[in-house]
Amino acid sequence: MYTEAFSDTDVAESDLVTRRGTFRAIAFWADGHEHLALVYGHARDRADVLVRMHSECLTGDILGAMRCECGEQLNSALDAIVREGSGVLVYLRGHEGRGIGLVAKVRTHVLQDELGLDTVDSATELGLPIDTRDYGPAAKVLRHLRVRSVRLLSNNPDKFEALEAHGIPVVARVPLVMPANPHNIGYLTAKRDRLGHDLPQVEVFSESH
């Protein structure tokens, strides 16, 4: 469990002006990676803060890949935090491909495209773990902000349990559901059926196609 405070060399803060408004950007080292927390409005020293723990996904977040819903979730979470008037988005590095890295993730894509394997089996076929993500760094920066409890923007019950295991009370899980498309329906179906994510859009898509 992450209980230590940041050293002066492990954290830096500044204002970040974006198209959505001005955030307080907190860059920090934890677990061997540089992560970023974006704080909007008055989130410090508060309870029931709207929080998104977002796992790094270069293909989805930056390039707009339609194989996943990551980029859409990132944008939707930021929009929700701005609408709320306050909140925190923690962008977690080292989480690419649920922790296997970019090269390995692209290799799983080959198996998905050529052999029809899903996102779980394509990882295990390569001898890789299904999910190695650690949410301790997010808990550490939330403690740094003295956030007393959160409403977690996520469809993944594991994130709820992981954050609470690191000492951050989660009072609610707020769905972050993006419409399915023909390119990601298999991915979403596997996440629902094999990883336990709450994804009602899978059934909606299936009924309409």
N, C-alpha and C positions, 0 to 999 in steps of 0.2 A: 504494500500500500504506500502511496506517495503522501508523506506527511511533512517533509522538509520544505522550508521556504525557498524561494528563488534567491540565488546570489546575484550581486549586481551585474555580473558578467553573463548571466543566464537569461536576462529579460530586458526588453527595451520597449518603450511606449511612445507613440506619437499620434497626432490626429491624421486621419486618412479621409480626404474628401473624395466621394464617389458620386456617380450619377443618382444614387438613391439618397444621398445626404452625407453627413460627416459622421464617421465612426472613430472610436478610439482603437487604434491598432496596437495589440500587445503581442510582440514576437517573443518566443521563449524556447529555450532548450529543455527537452525532457526525453528520457528514454532513447537517447542517441539521435534525436531528430530535432530540427527546428520546426515549430508549429506556430500558428497564428490564431489569436482570438480577436474577433471584431465585436466591440461593445457599442451598442447604440442606446442613446438616452441614459437614464439613470437606472443602471442595473446593479451597481455596487451596493453592498450592505442591504440587499433586498431579498424578500422571499417570493416564491412562485414566479421566478424569472423565466421567460420564454427562451429556451436554449436549443440550439442545433449542434450536435457533434457530427461533423461532416468528414467522412473518410476521403482522403485524396484519391482523385480519379482523373488523370491527365486527359485521357481520351474523351471522357464525358464532360468534365468541368470546363476544359479549355477548347476542345475541338468539336464539341457538340455531337459526339457519337450517339447514334440511336440504338445501339446494342444494349445500353443500360439507361436508367433514368437519372443518373447522378447529376448531370448538369442542370436538368430541370429542377431537381430537388434543391440544389444549391441556390438557384435563383429564387425559387418559391420560398425557401426558408428566409432569405434576406428580405424579400418582400413582406413576409409575415411579421418579421421583427420590426420593420419600419412601420407597418400599419399599427402594430401594438404600441409603438412609441418608445419601446425599450426592449432590450434583449441581448443575447450573446450568441455568436456563431463561432465555434471552435473548429478550425480547419486543421485536421490531423494528418501530418505527413507520415510516410512509411506505411500507409494503409493501402497502397495500390494493390488491386486485385485481392482484397481482404487479407493483405499482408504478404502476398507471395512476390510482389514486385512487378515492374512493368514488362520485363522480358518474359518472365514466366506467364504473365497474364496474356500476352500476345500469343504465346505457344498454346494456351488453353483455347484461344479463339480459333486456331487452326483445327484443333480436334473437334470443336463445336461445328465448324463449317464443313469439314471433310467427313467426319464420322457421325455427326448428329448427337454427340454427347452434350449433356447439359453442363451448367456452370459448376456443379459439384463433381460429377464424374470426370470432367475434363481435367480438373485439378488432381484428383486421386490417381487418374491414369498416368500422370507424370510423377507420381510419388510425392505430391505436395499436400500440405495440410489444407483443410477447407477454410479455416478462418483463424488467423493468429493475431488479430487486432487487439491492442491494449488501449483501454480508455482511461488509464491512470493519468496520463498527461492532461486530459480534459478536466478531470477532477482537481488536479493540482492548480490549474489556472482559475477554476471556479472558486477554489478556496482563497487564492490570491485576491480575487475580487470580493471575497467575503459574501458570496451568494449563499443564502441560507437554505433555499430549496428551489427546485426547477420544475417547469412544465416542459417536457422533452418532445421536441419535434422529431418523430421517428415512427417507422412502421415495424421496427425490430425490437421485440421484447428483450433480447439479449443486451441491448444498450441500456435499457431501463435497469436490468438486474446488475449490470457491470458498474454503472454509476453509483447505485446504492451500495454496492460492495466496497466502493472506494470512499464511502462516507458522505455522499451527496444525496439528500432526500429527493426523491422524484414524486411529486404530488399528482401528476397526470402525464399521460402520453398523448400527444397531439398528433393525429394522423398527418402524413405528408404524402398524399396519394397523387401520382401523376398519371395521366391517361396512357394506356398501353398502346403500342403500335406493332405492326407486323414484324419489326426487327427485334423487339425486346420481349415479345410475349412468352417465348420459351424461357428466357432468363427469369422473368417475373414469376412464371409458373413454378420453376424450380425453387426460387426463393420462398414462395408461399408453401409449397408442398413438402420441401425437404429441409428448409431452414427456419420455418415457423413464422415468417413475416406476415403481417396483416395487410393483404393486398387485394381488396375487393374489386379493383379494376380488372383483374384477370378474368373473373366470371363475367363482368360486363362486356369485355372484349369478345369472349367466347360466344356469348349469346347473340352478339351483333354481327358475327362473321361465320 
